[in-house]
Amino acid sequence: MTGFDRSERLIWAGRADAYAGGFARLCAHTVPRLLDVAGVGPGTRMLDVGTGPGTAAAAGCGRGASVTAVDAEPGMVELARKAVPDADVRVAVLPELPFGDATFDVVVGNFVLNHVGRPRAALAELLRVVRPGGRIALTIWSAPPAPGQALIGRAISAAGAVRPPHLPAGLAAEDDFPRDESGLGTLMESAGLREAACETLRWDHRVDAEEWWSRGPAAGVAFGGAFVQSQTPEIRAEIKRYFDLFGAEFADGGGVLALPHAALLAHARR
């Protein structure tokens, strides 16, 4: 386990309910297209890696698939089990999955590859558990981020917040890759996958401004939330002030923000 992986475990520990009440709705946008390109349908043996509260797993069950789902955070697994009783949901951590070779027809991961310290090793493990000819489909956030996705980071920077030592600056250079269509597609090809293709999905996430703050940064959700929570009360107040100031750029009336986001969707065949 890398330092990045250890940090991710700490960031997400105990955050399942807060994530499910806020950011999970943002991440759900990509699920229909993710399952489309993976070819999920009746009878498909589908593995959902990094299931979170079970959004993609539930969608797979709704299409008639036989769904197994895993997540590294026990709180997420508990939520997913309740939300998707027809799925087999377990605690498991990439790159070591408790399944035999060629177990699944399809493996999907909705915003999971951005939470692992060794993406290539994670992809190799996904390749191992999918059958020959089966598909792997993944989403990650693109970089540089879309304006709406950058809102919290802008506020943190403007407030002069300093990154605490327990939060890594990013992956080790030898493990990282460009977060664009070419970079993600090349990563999948380098793992031995065939017919790799990548596209960019864009949408505006509409959300109440105070809800976005209270169920995200103020609740310590994700890297940005952990960053905010590590600051002094004075700096946290400054971050909130800048969040409100910059958030006004996206205001759509009545306190609602329309936040532009962009994600990469890649799929390939074993």
N, C-alpha and C positions, 0 to 999 in steps of 0.2 A: 504494500500500500504506500502510495506517495504522500508527501506532505499536503498536496492539493486534495487528495482523497480524504485524508484525516480532517482537513478543514471543512470539507463538504459535509462529513458526518456530523460535525459539531454545529454547523450552520443550520442544518435541517432538523436536528434533534428537537422533538417537541413542537414543531411548527406545522404539523399536518392540518389541524383545524383552521389555523389562520390562512394557510395557503389555499385550502379548499374554499374558504369564504371569499377569496379575492383573486389572486393570480391564476388560480385554476381555470377561471372563466376566460381569461386571456388566452391561455395555452390550449383551450378546447377548440379554438377557431380552426386549427390546422388538422384536426382529427379526421373529418370526412374525407379530405383529399388524401391524407396519409393512408387510410384504409383502401381508398380507391386504387392508388398506384400499386399497393401491395396485393391487390386482387382478393381481398377478404370477402368471403361469401359463405353460403351454407356448407357445413362440413369441414371448412378450413381449420386445420390445426394451427392456431395462432398463439404466439408468445408476445406479450406486451411487457417490454423491459422498462423499468422506471415508471410504473403505472401511476404513481401518485395516488389520488383518491379514486382511481379506476375509470377515468373518462374514456380512454381508448378501449379498455377492456369491456366496458358497458356497450360501447358502439359495436364492437366485434360480436358480442353476444346477440345484439339486436339484429345483426346480419345473418345469424344462424351459425356462427363459427363456434368451434370448441376452443375455449379461451383459457390459457394459463397466463398469470401475471405475476411479476415480481417487483419488489422495491427494496432499497437498502434501509429505509426508515420504517421501523415497526409501526409507528403511528399512521403512516400512509397505508400500510398493509391492512391495518384494522379498519380504516375508512373504506378501502376498496372492497374488503370482504363483505361489509354491510351493504355497500352500494351495488355490488355485482355478485349476488349469492350463487349464480350459476357458474362462476369462474373459479378456477383453482388458483388462489392467491397466496404467495409465499414471500418470506423475507429472503432476499438473495442479493449479492453484491457483485457487480462486474469487476474484473473479468473472470469470475469463477461461478458459473451457474450449475445448479444441481440437476442437470439433465444429461441424458445420453446423446451421443452423436446422432445427427439427422432426425431429431425428434419432431420437429415442426415443419409445416409447409411454409409458414410465413413468420418473420420476426419484425415487429414494429417497435420503435422507440420515439416517443414524442418528447423532445427536449430532454434527452438523457445523455447524449454524447458530450454535451457541454458541462456535465457534472462529473466526468471521470478524468483521472490524472493521466491515463495512458490510453488515448482514443484508439490507437492501432491494436493494442492488446484487446480492448473491448470489442472491436470489430472482428478480430480473429475468433473470439469466443462466440459471437453471434453467428459467424460463418460455420462454426463447428456444429451448432445445435440445429441448423436449418438443413433440410434434405437437399440432395442434388437437384438442381432446377428450381428450388424454392426461392422466395424473394425476401429481401431485407429492405425496409423502408424506414427512414430516419428524418427527424427535423432537428435543427439547431437554430439559434439566433444568429443572424448575420452580423458582420462587422465590416465597416463601422456601423453602429446601430442606427435604426430609423429615429427620427426626431422624438416621437412619443416614448420610445424605449429609453432614450437618453435623458429624459426629464429628471429622474432621481439622481443620476450621476452628475448632471449639471448643477443641481442644487447642492450636492455634497461638495463639489469642487469650489463653487462660489462661496460657500461658507468657510472655506479654509480648513476643512476637516482633514486629519492625517490618518492614513491607513494604519491600523494596529498591526503589530507583528504577527498575530495569529491568523490574519487573512492574507493568503498568498496573492502576489501581483499577477499571477497567471500560471500557465503550464511551463514546465521546463522547455527550453528551446527545442530540444530534440524530440519532444512529444507533441508540440503544437503544430498547427496547420492553418493556412489562410481560411478565414470564415467567409468565403464567397463561393459561387457556383463551381468555379474551376477547382478551388482548393478542396471542397468536400467531395466532388466527383473523383478527383485524383486520389484522395485518401481511400475511397471505397475500392477503386481499381487496384491500388497498391496492396490491399488486403486479399486480393485474389478473386474479387467479385467481377461478374461479367455484365455487359450491357448497362453500365452505370449511367444514370442521367440525373440531373439536378436542376431544380427550378426555384425561383424566388416567389414566395407568397406575400402579398401586401394587404393590409386591412387597417381600418381605424377601430380601435377598441374604445367603446363608449362606456364611461364609468363616472359615477359621482366623485368629485375631487376629494372630498373628505373621506369617503370610503376607500379610495385608492391609497390615501396616506395611512389611514388607521389600520387597514388590513394588509399593508405592505411594509413600508419602512418603520412605522411606529410599532408594528408587531414583530419586527425582527426577521421578516421573511426574506429569503434569498440573500445573495451577497450584499446587495444594497442595504437591506434591512439590518444585517449583521454589522455593517459599516456604521450605520446611523446609531445603533444601540451601543456601540463601543465608545461613543463620544461623550463629552461632558454635557450636562443639561443646557449650558449656554450655547454650545455648538449645535446641539440638536434643535434648539429653538431657531438658530440662524438657518439651519438646513430647511426647516419647515417654512420659514419666511421666504426663502428663495424658491422653494417648491410652489408656494402660492403665487409668487411673482411670475415665475416661468410658466406655471400651469395656465395662467390667464391667456397665454398665446394659443392654447388649444380649447378654450372655453367655448361651449356651444349653447350657452344659455341655461339658466336654472342650476348652475353649479356643476353641470355635466361637461366632462372633457372628452374630446375626440382625439385619441392619441394614435398617430400613425406608427405601425409596427411592420417589421419585415422579418421573415424567417426563410431559411433554406430547407427545401424538401428534396432528399436524394433517395433513389431506389435503385436496386441492382439485383441480379440473379446469381445464385451460387453455380 
